Amino acid sequence: MVALNLFVFSNTYNPSSWDDDVPVPEGLLPLSSSEIDELAVLSSVPGVLFLLAMCFIFTGRVLRGQVSTTTPKGLEGGTVVSVNTYLSPRAHLAWLGAALAFWIVLIPVPVVLSLGDGWPETVSDVVRDQVWVNLVLYGGLAAAIAGTLLVSHLKKQHYLALAAADNLRLDEPQRGIWRWLTFRWRFDLWLGGLGGAFVGASLPALAYDHPAALVILLAIGAVPMVLGVLLARQYWRAKLPLGLAESFA
């Protein structure tokens, strides 16, 4: 759907904004300003489909595991508990690579082409911003997923390394706040996703010749990313195995 959006917007122009002495290339779709504004709703369709898909994926993932119920006790326990196997490091990195590939296609490649006066610089001025909106929105989403997967991978590897070394820290008593932060709500992964989104969506600032915006977005993204990694390395304090999840309500 993102590819379809990019194709449509890249081949749309407003006849009133086209110079009379410049021939219109074949294959372009002539639309008025109001029709172009109405067409902009297409930019939200891939995001809506993504959210609907995740509703099914999250529910299906929970139901695949061993599901049970418990009684919540303050910061401990959730109504529904699901036990699942977790991805091997190789499979985890493969999914990380897939997310990065989508990001590269949607942001770095168009930015490089644009700096060389290629697409999307060749798109009509009227709809060029719509092309960049789709690239930034869904390239940023791919970067957010990559950031989440990266922090998740580091979290898993650190926990498994401690377990393999029989680290004495694993024998310390559970601390409810870490259970709440790193297990129930997965704030470390949310921070990784947020940081990845800002870092991933920063490069288009170069296409608009705003290097200061690039630096600002990179700095904003680096902070939650680093916090997410630091938080993920404290998961051992939750005293819970990998692959376990619980609901809040």
N, C-alpha and C positions, 0 to 999 in steps of 0.2 A: 504494500500500500504506500509506503514511503517512496519507493521507486516510481510508482504511478504518479504520485503528487509531483515529484521532481520533473517528470516528463511533461505533465500537463502545464505546470507553471513555466517551464523552460520554453514552451512552444505557444505561449499566449502573449498577445500584445493589444494595446489600446489604439484603435485606428486614429483617434483624435490626437494622439501624441506622436504619430509617425510623420516624418517630414515628407512633403509632397514630392520632392525631387529624389527621394531615396526609394528604390524598389523594395517591396515587401518580399522576403524570402518565401518560397513555397512551403506549405505544411504548417504555417503558423495559424493559430486560432484567434480570430479577431473578437474581442469582447469589450464592452463599455466599462467604465470605471465602476459602476454599480454592480455589474455582472462579475467583475474581478473580485470585488469585496465579498459577494455572495460565495464565490468559489473558494475564498479563504477558509471556509469551514472545513474543507478537505484536510487542512493541516492538523485538525484535532482527531480525525478518524483513526489513524494508527494508534494514538494514545488510548483512545476508548477501547479499541480491540485488545490492546496490551493489558489494560486493567481487567477486562472481562476474562481474558485468558488466565491471568494470575489468580483470579478467584477460583477457577476450576483447578489450576495447578496446586495451589496451597491446600485446598480441601482434599484433592486426590492424594497429595503427598502424605497428609495426616492419616487418611484412611488406609494407605498402603502399610503403615506400621501397626504395631500392637497398641491398640487404643484402650485406655482405661479412664476412670474418673477418680478424683480425690476431693477432699474438703480443703479449701484454701485456709491458710493460717498466716495472716499478715503478709509479710514479704515472701512467704514460702507457700508452695503448692498452688496448683491451678485446677480448674474444674475438669478439663480434658487434658490427658497426658498421652503423648504418642512417642513410641520408641521405633526408630528407623536405623537402618545401616547408613553409614556415611560414605561419600565418594573416596576412592583411592586418590592419592596425591596426583597420579598421572592423569586420571579423568578430570580431577579438579582443575589442573593446569590447562587441559584441553578446552574446557568451557571458558576459562579465562582468555585463552587465545582466540576463541570464537568471538567473544565480546570485543576484544581489542581489534579484531579484523573488521567488525562492523564499524567501530569508531574510526579506524583508519580510512575506510572507504567513504564515510560520511563527513569527515571533517578535515584531516590533513591533506587528503588528495584534492578536494575542491579548493582548499586554501592555496596549495602549490600551483594548481592550474590557474586560479584567479590572479595570483601574483605574476604569472606569465601572460596575462591578458587573455586567458582562455575561459572556458565555462567555470563559474556562472557569470563572469564579467560580460560575456557575449549575450546574455539574456536581456530582454527589454527592461529599461529602467523601472517601468511601472510594476513589474512583478518580480524583479530581482530580489527584493526584500523577502518575498514569500518563499523563494527558493532557499534563502539563507535561514529563514525561520524553521523550515523543515529539517535542514541540515543540522542546525544547532540544537533543536529540540531532541531529535532522535539520535544524533551523534552524542549529545550530552547524556541521553538515557543509556546508550551503549557504554559510555565511559563510567556512568554511575554503577552499572551492573559489574563492569570490570573492577571498579574500586571495591565493591562489596565482596566479590570473589577473591580479590587479592588479600583483603583483611581476613576473610574467612579461612583462606589457605594458611596464612601466617598463624592464625589462632589455633588451627588444628595441629600444625606442625610443632608449635611450641608446647602444646599440651601433650602430644604424643612423645616428644623428646623428654619431657619431665617424667612421664610414666615409664618410658624405657630405661631411664637412668635411676629409677626408684628414688627420685628426689624426695628428701625429707619434708619439703614444703607441702607435699600432697597429704601429709598426715596431720597438718594443722586443722583446727576446727573450722567448719563452714561459717562464712560471714554473709549474712542476709543481703547486705547492700550489693555485694558483688554478684550474688545469685540473681538479684533483681535487675542489675545493669547488663550483665554479660550473658545471662541465660534467658530469663523471661522476655525481656524487651529487646535484647540484641543491640544495644545502643552502639556497640563497637562497629557492627556491620552497617548500621544507619549512618554513622559518621564516615565510614569508608565510602559509602555510596554518595554522600553529599560532597565529600572532597573530590571524588572521582568526577562528578558532574561538573564542578567548577573548573577543575584542571582541564578536563576534556573539551569543555565549551569555550576555553580561553583563546584558542588559536585563530578563530575567525576575526578577532580584533586586528590581526595583521592585514587581512584582506581589506579592512576598512581604514587602514593606516592609523591605528590607535595603539601604539606600543605600550603606552601607560596603562590602558585598560587590560592588556595582556598580563602585565606584571601584577596588577591589582587582583585579577581573577586567579592567577596562579598562587598568590599569597593567601587569598581567601580559601582556596581549595586545599592548600598544604596543611593548614591548621587542623581542620577536622580529620584529614587523612592521618596525620601523625597521632592525634588524640585517639582515633579509632584503633590504630596499631598498638598503642600503649595500653589501651583498655582491653584489647583482645588478649594481650599477654598476661592479663590478670584472671583469665577464665578459670584457672586452676583453683582459685579461691572459692569458686561456686561449689566445688566438690561434687560435680555431676558429670557423668560420662558423655562423650560425644554422641550425637544422634538422638538425643532426648530433647523433647520440646513440650511446652505446656501452654494452655490458653490463659488469658488474663481473667476472663469472666467465667 
